[in-house]
Amino acid sequence: MIHKTAFILAYDMLCRKGVRNWVERRAVGIICLPYLALILAALLTLTEGQNACQKTVFSILVGWAAIAVWCTSDFQCKPRNWGMAIRTELDLRPLYWKKAIAVYYAVVVAVAVAAGIVMPYL
């Protein structure tokens, strides 16, 4: 639900700015940016002699990012009959969803930063 809500908010923002080309793909790109931070943190902390802990953390980070990107990749392909339900939920509680999305993405980036700091010491 949070990814679909973020997609609708990004889609509406792009439409308000006057973007006409590939609006849905750009909206998906906007909501997938924090997962790029996970993948980059995992790749930048790779060392040549990895132990089991580092391999596990690397696999979890890349797996989480891959699953999230896979879940959001089909938003522009499927018919958006869920868009109206999410828009009505946004009309009822807009501030709640904006805060929830900000907290969710802050946690994603914090996990990436924490992994980048901790990985060399494992």
FENSULVEN-V445334 format. One record per residue. RES is the residue in one small letter. SS is DSSP state (alpha for helix, beta for strand, coil for the rest). NEAR is the number of other C-alpha atoms within 12 Angstrom. Layout:
res: <RES/RES>
ss: <SS/SS>
near: <NEAR/NEAR>
This chain:
res: <m/i/h/k/t/a/f/i/l/a/y/d/m/l/c/r/k/g/v/r/n/w/v/e/r/r/a/v/g/i/i/c/l/p/y/l/a/l/i/l/a/a/l/l/t/l/t/e/g/q/n/a/c/q/k/t/v/f/s/i/l/v/g/w/a/a/i/a/v/w/c/t/s/d/f/q/c/k/p/r/n/w/g/m/a/i/r/t/e/l/d/l/r/p/l/y/w/k/k/a/i/a/v/y/y/a/v/v/v/a/v/a/v/a/a/g/i/v/m/p/y/l>
ss: <coil/alpha/alpha/alpha/alpha/alpha/alpha/alpha/alpha/alpha/alpha/alpha/alpha/alpha/alpha/alpha/alpha/coil/coil/coil/coil/coil/alpha/alpha/alpha/alpha/alpha/alpha/alpha/alpha/alpha/alpha/alpha/alpha/alpha/alpha/alpha/alpha/alpha/alpha/alpha/alpha/alpha/alpha/coil/coil/coil/coil/coil/coil/coil/alpha/alpha/alpha/alpha/alpha/alpha/alpha/alpha/alpha/alpha/alpha/alpha/alpha/alpha/alpha/alpha/alpha/alpha/alpha/alpha/alpha/alpha/coil/coil/coil/coil/coil/coil/coil/coil/coil/alpha/alpha/alpha/alpha/alpha/alpha/alpha/alpha/alpha/alpha/coil/alpha/alpha/alpha/alpha/alpha/alpha/alpha/alpha/alpha/alpha/alpha/alpha/alpha/alpha/alpha/alpha/alpha/alpha/alpha/alpha/alpha/alpha/alpha/alpha/alpha/alpha/alpha/alpha/coil>
near: <21/25/34/34/35/34/38/39/32/27/32/22/19/23/18/12/12/12/17/16/13/15/25/31/23/27/32/33/26/26/35/33/23/33/36/26/30/38/34/23/32/35/23/20/28/27/17/11/12/17/16/12/18/25/24/18/30/33/22/21/35/27/19/25/32/21/18/28/25/17/23/32/25/20/32/23/13/13/11/17/13/17/24/15/16/24/24/15/22/26/17/12/15/19/14/16/27/23/17/20/26/21/16/21/28/20/19/28/27/22/30/33/24/22/35/28/17/20/28/23/15/20>
